[in-house]
Amino acid sequence: MATQLRDYRIVTGELERFVEEWRTQLAPLRRSLGFEIPGAWTVTEEQRFIWLLRHPAGWEAFDAADQAYFASPERASFDPDPARLIQEQRNSRLTDVELP
């Protein structure tokens, strides 16, 4: 299973708008392309939106689905594009740690 941590700093004052656009546009499209979203959080005082994006078939499938997402007509049709509200973005591939 491939899991990525996505950490966005949102333009000041636009966190609620971003969350609404993410919920109604981005998340449903990601799910339709085989992704899972185990959780999403906000850090209001820092204007951050943090979420986990997972693909059950591993990193190769994750990368292929990610390319399909960005190339899709649905993604191109987002108007306005929620990405306009992202000031800074960090994506980190996570590696499971076996618990005792």
N, C-alpha and C positions, 0 to 999 in steps of 0.2 A: 504494500500500500504506500502511495506517495502522498505526503502531506506537506503543504507549504503554509508558512505563517506570513500573512500580508499585513503590513503596518503602514497606514496612511496618515499623514498630517494634512488636515483639511483646512481650506481657506477659512480664516477667522470669521465666525458668525454663520458659517454654512454647514455645520455638522448635521443638524436636523434635516436639512434639505438633501444632503448627500445620503444619509441613512434611508430616507424615503425613496430616493431614486435607486439606490442599491437594492432595496427590498422589492421594488416593483419591476425593475428592469434587469439588473445584473444577475442577481441570485437565481431567478427563474431560468434565465438563459443558460447559466453555468450548469444548473441541474439537468436541463434538457440535453446537455452534451456529455452527460455521464459523471459529472463532478458531484461530490458530496460537500456540504458545508456544515461541519460539526458544531460551529459556534461563531458568534460575532459579538464584539464588545465596543463600547465607546469609552474614552477617557476624556470627559467633557472639558475639564480644566486645561487640558493640553490640545484640545481640538483634534483628537486622534480617533481613528476607526481601525480596529484590529480584528482580523478574521482568519479562520483556518479554511483552507481549500484543499480538498483531498480527492485523489482518484484511486479507486480500488485496484486498478490493473497495473500500477507501478509508474515509474518515471517516464518511460517511453510513451505510454498511453496518455499520461498527464500532458506531456509536451505536445503530442498530436492533438489532443482535445483543446489545449490552450490555443494552438494555431487555428484550429477550426472555429473557436470562439471569436477570435479577432478578425477572421476572414468572413464571418457569417454576415449575410444581409441584415439579420436582426440586429447585430451589434452596430453595423453601419447606420442603421435607421434611428438610433437613439438621438433624440433631439428635444432638449439639449443633451449633450454628451455629459454624463456624470463625471467623467475624467477631468472636466474643466475645473472641478472643485478640489482636486487633489493637488496640494502644494508640494508634497514630498512623498515618496513611496519607497518602502523597503520590502523585498520579498526574500524569505529565507527558507531553504529546504530543510526540513526537520528529519532527524534520524531517531528512531525509537530507542529508548533506553530500557533495558530489561529490568524490571523491578524484582527485588528479592522476595 
